[in-house]
Amino acid sequence: MTENKQISMAASCIALRGVKIFLNAGRAAAARKASSPPVVKRKPKPPVPGARPPQKVFDALLKSTKLNKYELEALYTMYRNLVTAAQSAAPAGIGQPAPKTDGIDQSTFRDVMHNTFDLVTEEAILERIWVTWERPSGGEGAIKFEAWAKGLSRLLRGTEDERKMHCFAVYDLNGDGWITKDEMFLLLKNSLLKQPGDEDPDEGVRDLVELVLKKLDVDRDGRVSFEDYNSYVILFRQAVEQEPLLLEAFGQCLPSKRHSAAFLRTLVTK
């Protein structure tokens, strides 16, 4: 009996010693956890302004544009050069550094349209080409690379429908889906040369508007819708093929085939 009691006490001591070791280990682990710095999950780094877009952007552009990978690479190099040059030329404010616009700004855009594509056209037309250039933020702000590539693809290699839609959007000055007489007048006013002795030069513009309206206003409602414009191009398809400028009835807003081909050649040779 005494022997069994001794064995029981020895077993109890061993058990209590195990519990003590377990509790001490738990306290030590808790102390280490309290003293160690908290684990901070690192947030992904934001994209660096001006950095090269990820490869998935180029892959998407290969599918959504008519440009090949070599042209897109060369176009991106040209894009970065234009942006860098514009940033370097930007005047600094008093006591402040020059603003860094990451994208094609309106001044650079106008220079490219003039010097590269020879779009020596009216200010209203250039303004509308800028405003109607598709970009995620709408017709405002600098044009980023993805929007620049998509727009140039339509401008240079667009289908007939894409070219028609581009021209119509440019001519629709207030963006309401119609080209009215007033808009036609504004678009055509500066395209006519004033003749010596003309008492009312605007009268000639009004006469021209009436002539153009007779050709374009298919449903005879006194204004031109896209359906009217589309019908006009269909009816005069042969004439347009012989003289592409007929598509640009109210002003030049597309580069010529010669200038388009010359620009695309520069992308291949870069």
Secondary structure, 3 states (H helix, E strand, C coil): CHHHHHHHHHHHHHHHHHHHHHHHHHHHHHHHHHHCCCCCCCCCCCCCCCCCCCHHHHHHHHHHCCCCHHHHHHHHHHHHHHHHHHHHHCCCCCCCCCCCCCCECHHHHHHHHHHHCCCCCCHHHHHHHHHHCCCCCCCCCCECHHHHHHHHHHHHHCCHHHHHHHHHHHHCCCCCCEECHHHHHHHHHCCCCCCCCCCCHHHHHHHHHHHHHHHHCCCCCCCEEHHHHHHHHHHCHHHHHHCHHHHCCCCCCCCCHHHHHHHHHHHHHC
